[in-house]
Structure formats: C-alpha cells, structure tokens
Amino acid sequence: MFCPRFKILPAAALLALALSQPAAQALTLRAADVHNSNEYPTVLALKRMGELLEQRSAGRIKLKVFNKGALGTEKETIDQLKIGALELTRVHISPMNAICPQTQVPTMPFLFRSVAQMRRALDGPAGEEILRACEPQGFIGLAFYDSGARSIYARKPIKTPADAKGLKIRVPQSDLWVAVAAALGANATPMPVGEVYTGLKTGLVDAAENNLPSFEGFKHFEAVKFYSRTEHSMAPELLLMSKKVYDGLPPADQQLIRAAAKESVAFQRLRWDEQEAKSLALVKAGGAQIVDVDKSAFQALMPPVYARFMNTPELQRLVKTLQETP
C-alpha cells in the first residue's frame, strides 16, 4: 500500500525496533465500533490489528475492541478522539465529511466502477492523501476498510428514481447524503444507524440505504423486504486514531500501530467478501427480495451533487485521480 510519509517496516524489524526502546511502557489502546456482531468484518479486523500489535511488541501493546456501540455512536467516538479521550475508532467515512472535506471524495455517488477498482484506487496515493488530510483536524487516518456497495431498501422495489420520489429515506448524518437523496426526489432523514431499525418498523422512515451486511446485521431486512441494488456508493470505512494520543507516543510505537492497521486491511477485505455472501443468503432466507435496477438512470441525476460538493480544484483533482485508477 502506497504511503509517501511513513515507510512500513517488515514485521521482524518492527519487533526489534519496539524492543530496543528504552524503558518502553505498557500501552493499552481502546478501539470503538458500532456494529453488533462480534464477527462483523470491521470488528474482526480491529481484533486482528490487536493481535499483530501484541505479537510485535512482545505483549507490551494491547488493543481492546469495544463494539455494539459500547463507547457511543460514531459521532460520539469521533468527538472523543478529537480531545484524546479515546484512542481509536472505526467509523463510516460520512460523519467525517463535515470535519475533513477531502473525505467527501470517496463518498461521492457512482465514483468507482467496481469494488476491485475502488480498492486499487484507495490503496494508491490519492487514498493516502485523503487519510493525511484528517491530521490538521486532530485525527490520524490509519486505513480504509471496505463498506461494500450501498443500495436502497424499502417496503417496495426501487427500480427507477421515480420509485424513490417522496420517500423518507434514512441517510447518514452528512450534507452530502442529504443532497444525494434530494437529487432522487426523496426526503432525507439523517439519523444514527442504531436508530434505523425502529425508524423502519414504526414508519418514521420509509426506506434506508446501506450495504448487505448492515441490512442483515442490523436486522433491517425484518422491517423492509425489498433490497434494490442501486449500488450508488462504495464509500469506505475509516480507521482513525486520536492525533493527541498518537503524538504522545514514541516513534517506534507509532510505526507499530500504522503497520498493524495497514496489514489488517487485507484481512478485513477477505472477511468482508465472505460476510457479503453469507448476508445475501440470510436475507433471502428471511424473505427479502433482491431487485435489479437501472443504475444509469440514477447516475444521470448526480452532476448537480458533484457541482455542489466537488467545488475546488483540489477535490476535483482527487475525483479525477480515483476515477482514472485502472
């Protein structure tokens, strides 16, 4: 994975470097995740990162993973990172959009051609540039995790934009996502993901949009049965660390953390692919219907969204670089 500022050393060199530090102190890091399942790919990736850290520090550095929203919503964990009250969090990229404008770029609708192309693009220099852009705001961007392709699910099939017109659609708490819903003629209803199940059940919202593992893992398929494959976004997850905490660590520990985070990415992607297949089978068994859609009709409505949000030469350059990644 490309990283111009930080050369990731081999595992043996990392261990030797860590052990060579004078009077190295024990370090316990906490990592937050809102997903309920202990087997969710991002939760497993954080645990894998913890295993690597413990191995390479000879047991000195430990990572404790708190999922199920135990340490708060994604927004709350971001706020905790900012002030150094929490060490790491895994969040969807959307809550960072208002904090770090560059994170809006991989969130843009229909940006990537495929999951494979998305992975190559984010592994490259543009991806690293977006991660580094979080630093002035108090966050160390360690890695991107997969979040799959997001699609709309509702009580009826959404085959064309006309089917979405007037629907109350839950979206992440982001101006960009509100604009995407508005471009479809829908009424955006921002809310934390933990409130979506009740919102769908009670009719507070008519629809939501997310990836298949979330549709299954949060039991949203019990509330609405039509999963329409708009695949309008492949916005990734972010693994973030508090800059305040990071800056207080010795360089050897910083290097260990960065290396373990990067290596957890490949592990997360394997688990993600497995989970998607499993989730697809489970929601079908639970009565959900997978609906094919005319993606081009949805994509044709997005130019005003790009004009509004990709409104600087820097953001437009990042869009172009990601899109042109082979």
Secondary structure, 3 states (H helix, E strand, C coil): CCCCCCCCCCHHHHHHHHHCCCCCCCEEEEEECCCCCCCCHHHHHHHHHHHHHHHHCCCCEEEEEECCCCCCCHHHHHHHHHHCCCCEEEEECHHHCCCCHHHHHHHCCCCCCCHHHHHHHHCCHHHHHHHHCCHHHCEEEEEEECCCCEEEEECCCCCCHHHHCCCEEEECCCHHHHHHHHHCCCEEEECCHHHHHHHHHHCCCCEEEECHHHHHHCCHHHCCCEEEEEEEECCCEEEEEEHHHHHCCCHHHHHHHHHHHHHHHHHHHHHHHHHHHHHHHHHHHCCCEEECCCHHHHHCCCHHHHHHHCCCHHHHHHHHHHHCCC
